Amino acid sequence: MLGINHISTSQSKATAAQLNAAAPRQTSSSIIKWLFGHLRPYKKQVAIALTALILSSLAWLLLGQGIKYVVDQGFIASNKDALEQALFIVIGVVVFGSIATYFRFYWMVWLGERVCADIRKSLFSHLVTLTPSFFENTRTGEIISRFTSDTTLLQSVVGTGVSMALRSIVMFVGALVLMSITSFTLTILVFIAVPLMLIPIRVLGNKVRIHSKLSQDKVAQVGGMIDESLHEIHTLQAYNHEHASSTLFAGKVEGVMHQARKRIHFRALLIAIVMVISMTAIFIVAYMGALMVIDEKISAGELTAFVFYAVLAGGAIATISEVIGELQKAAGASERIIELMQEMPAITEVSRAVLSEINPQDRSEVALSISNIDFTYPGASIELLTPKEEKQSRFSKMRGKKNTPSQSHQTPSSSASQNSQVQSTNTLSSSKTAALAKSNNKGEFEEGTNANAQKPNSKVINNVSFDVASGKRVAIVGHSGAGKSTLFELLLRFYDVDNGEIQLFGQPIKQLPLHEVRKHFALVPQDAVIFAGSVSENIGFSNPNASEDDIKEAAKMAFADEFIEQLPQGYHSELGERGVKLSGGQKQRIAIARAIVANRPILLLDEATSALDASSEQFVKKALEQLMQQKTTIIIAHRLSTVVNADEILVLDKGNIIARGKHHELYEASEVYKEFVDLQLVE
Ligand SMILES: Nc1ncnc2c1ncn2[C@@H]1O[C@H](COP(=O)(O)OP(=O)(O)OP(=O)(O)O)[C@@H](O)[C@H]1O
C-alpha cells in the first residue's frame, strides 16, 4: 500500500531528543538574533511600544516625587491648598501613565502574537517541503508540540515577558537614581539587602526551572498518548481497551501531577523566602530612615518617596529574575523551532539554472523510462554493517564526514540520498532500524550472519527497468512487500534512486524541479485520503483552479455525484476528520474524482484490496475506467479485470521484475504469475 499517510504514531519513531541530538546546538546569541530578526519588519510598532514603555515607566517614577510633595508640603506643613494641587498633579500623572501603559501593553502583546503567527506560517511552509523520510523518523506529537506549545511560549515571552523585563529595567535604573538622590546612606543599606534576596531567587529559581522542564516533558508524553488513543479509537474500543488505556493515562497524568507538586513546592518556598527578606529589609530601611527623619537628616516626604522607590526597585528585580527564567524557557523553545526550520529536505533540487520544464508539446512517446534502478530505504542498510564498518562509520561521523561505508559505492549524483541516509541514521531509533533491517530482508537476516553477504537483500528495488508508452496501461503485481508502492514513491521522487535513472517524457527527473515532476502525476492511493473539509474542498484539493462545475463534472464521472447530492448539504457537506462519515467505496470515489479534477497525464493507481459490497465495487471499477481513459496509467493491481485489460503486466518479486508480458502470455509462461493470479487476484 502506498504510504500516503506518512505521519503515524509508531512507537519506533525517533523522539525529538534524538532529533535534537543530531542537530547542531544553537548559541544564545544566535537564538536572540533569530528571535529579534522576526521583529525587523515591524520597526514602527516596536518604536511605538518602546516609547510607550519609557513614558509609562517615567510616569510611575514621577509619582514618587508627587508623594514626597504631598507629605512634605501638604501633611507636614498642614497646607490644604498644596494637598489639593498635589492631588491634581498625581491624578494627571496616573492618567498619563495609564494611557502610556495601554499603548505599551497593546503593542508588545501585538508584537508577540505577530512574531508567533509569522513563525508558525514559515514553519508550516517549511515542514510541508520536507520529504516523507523525515516524518517517518519523527513523532507527530513532537512536531505538533513544537508548533503549538513552543510558539505559544515564544508569544508570551516576546509579548509579555520582554515587555515586563524592559519596563522593570527602566524602573529599576530610574528608582535607583532617584533613591540615591533622595538618600545616599539609605541606598547603600538597600544594596546590602538586594544580594540577600538574589541568593534564594537564584538557587530556588533553578530548582523551579528544572522541575518545569521535567513537567513539560511529562505533559508532552500525555499529549502523545491522547493523540495516539484518539487516532486509533476503533482499535482501542474493538479490543475493549478503554479501561486499560484510562488506567495508563491516569498514571501518566499522575506523573505530571507529581512533578508539578515539586515545582509548586519550590515556587511557594521561593515566594515565601523572598517575601520575608524583602519585607524585613524594607522595614529595617524604613526604621533607619525614621531615625534619620527624627535626627532631621531627611524630611518625612523624602523617606516616603524613598520607600516607594525601594519597593519599585525590589519589584523590578523580582520581575526581571522571573522573566530571565521565562527567557531561558523561550530560548529552549526557540532552539526546538530553529532545529525544525533547519531540517533540510532529503531530496534536493539541482541548481535552478540547470532545471528545465517539460513543454506539453514536447512530451515524447515514452511517458516514463525507468532504467536499472536500485533503491534501499534510508537507514535500512545501517543495521547491516559489519562491526568494522560500524566503527569506521562512527569514526567518519566524528570527523564530520558524511559518507558511511555502505554509501561509498554510490555515484556522486546520489548525494541527496546519501544525505538523507546520514540524517536518518542519526535520527532513527535502534528499534526502528532493526525492524527495517528485518522487514527488508524478509526474515533472511539473522543475528551473527555475515553482514556483507546480506547487503544485496536490503535493496527494496533491484535493477528494475521498464518503459511506459504514452496512453498505455501497465499493471504491477506482486506479493505484499515486493516493492510496488516503493516504485510509486520513486516515481514521485519522494526518495532518490541509489543507482539508475528515471526519465519523465525523456527528461531525467533529477533535472526537473520537484513540482514539475509531481504535476505530471495523479495519485490514487489504496486507502483513500479524506481531509476534514467539505466534499468540494476534498475533490478540488488537487487543482486550486477547479470551478464548482469542474468538481461536479468530476464527481459525476467518478459515480460519486448521486451519493454526494444525498448528503445533507450536498457538495458543501463537511466530511469529518479522515472522512469518518463516508463508506469505503464512497471515499474511493471521492479520491478518484480528485484525480479526475487534477487532470494529470500519468495516473498512479493503487487498487484497493479491501472488500467492498458488489454495487460499490462496480461503481469504483467504473469510476476507475473513466479516470484511466486516454491517460498513461501505472496500476498496482489486485483485480483480475485490471490485469486482463493491461497493455503490460510486470511481476515484481523482492524488488526484481521476474516476468513481464500480457495476461494470457504470462499465465502460460510464468509459474509465479499463475500462482499469484489464482491465489491473490479477485474477480
Ligand atoms: N518508509 C519505509 N522505510 C523503510 N522500509 C520500508 C518503508 N516502506 C516500505 N518499506 C519496506 O520496503 C519493502 C517494500 O515495501 P512496499 O510498500 O513497496 O511493498 P508493496 O509491494 O507495496 O506491499 P503491499 O502490497 O503490502 O503494499 C517492504 O519490505 C517494506 O517493509
The ligand as an SDF file (V2000), in Angstrom:
LIG
                    3D

 31 33  0  0  0  0  0  0  0  0999 V2000
    9.2990    4.0100    4.6480 N   0  0  0  0  0  0  0  0  0  0  0  0
    9.9160    2.8490    4.6630 C   0  0  0  0  0  0  0  0  0  0  0  0
   11.0720    2.7210    5.2930 N   0  0  0  0  0  0  0  0  0  0  0  0
   11.7270    1.5420    5.3050 C   0  0  0  0  0  0  0  0  0  0  0  0
   11.2900    0.4390    4.6950 N   0  0  0  0  0  0  0  0  0  0  0  0
   10.1300    0.4970    4.0580 C   0  0  0  0  0  0  0  0  0  0  0  0
    9.3780    1.7100    4.0010 C   0  0  0  0  0  0  0  0  0  0  0  0
    8.2600    1.4830    3.2810 N   0  0  0  0  0  0  0  0  0  0  0  0
    8.3270    0.1970    2.9040 C   0  0  0  0  0  0  0  0  0  0  0  0
    9.4370   -0.3940    3.3720 N   0  0  0  0  0  0  0  0  0  0  0  0
    9.8700   -1.7660    3.1300 C   0  0  0  0  0  0  0  0  0  0  0  0
   10.0970   -1.9110    1.7340 O   0  0  0  0  0  0  0  0  0  0  0  0
    9.5950   -3.1410    1.2550 C   0  0  0  0  0  0  0  0  0  0  0  0
    8.6400   -2.8960    0.0940 C   0  0  0  0  0  0  0  0  0  0  0  0
    7.5150   -2.2150    0.5960 O   0  0  0  0  0  0  0  0  0  0  0  0
    6.3420   -1.7250   -0.3450 P   0  0  0  0  0  0  0  0  0  0  0  0
    5.4040   -0.9360    0.4970 O   0  0  0  0  0  0  0  0  0  0  0  0
    6.9040   -1.0950   -1.5370 O   0  0  0  0  0  0  0  0  0  0  0  0
    5.6880   -3.1090   -0.7380 O   0  0  0  0  0  0  0  0  0  0  0  0
    4.3620   -3.3890   -1.5530 P   0  0  0  0  0  0  0  0  0  0  0  0
    4.7330   -4.3330   -2.6330 O   0  0  0  0  0  0  0  0  0  0  0  0
    3.7230   -2.1340   -1.9850 O   0  0  0  0  0  0  0  0  0  0  0  0
    3.4910   -4.1170   -0.4530 O   0  0  0  0  0  0  0  0  0  0  0  0
    1.8890   -4.0720   -0.2020 P   0  0  0  0  0  0  0  0  0  0  0  0
    1.2640   -4.7360   -1.3700 O   0  0  0  0  0  0  0  0  0  0  0  0
    1.7370   -4.8740    1.0650 O   0  0  0  0  0  0  0  0  0  0  0  0
    1.5180   -2.6530   -0.0160 O   0  0  0  0  0  0  0  0  0  0  0  0
    8.9570   -3.8310    2.4420 C   0  0  0  0  0  0  0  0  0  0  0  0
    9.8560   -4.8130    2.9050 O   0  0  0  0  0  0  0  0  0  0  0  0
    8.7620   -2.7410    3.4760 C   0  0  0  0  0  0  0  0  0  0  0  0
    8.9240   -3.2430    4.7750 O   0  0  0  0  0  0  0  0  0  0  0  0
  1  2  1  0
  2  3  1  0
  2  7  2  0
  3  4  2  0
  4  5  1  0
  5  6  2  0
  6  7  1  0
  6 10  1  0
  7  8  1  0
  8  9  2  0
  9 10  1  0
 10 11  1  0
 11 12  1  0
 11 30  1  0
 12 13  1  0
 13 14  1  0
 13 28  1  0
 14 15  1  0
 15 16  1  0
 16 17  2  0
 16 18  1  0
 16 19  1  0
 19 20  1  0
 20 21  2  0
 20 22  1  0
 20 23  1  0
 23 24  1  0
 24 25  2  0
 24 26  1  0
 24 27  1  0
 28 29  1  0
 28 30  1  0
 30 31  1  0
M  END
$$$$
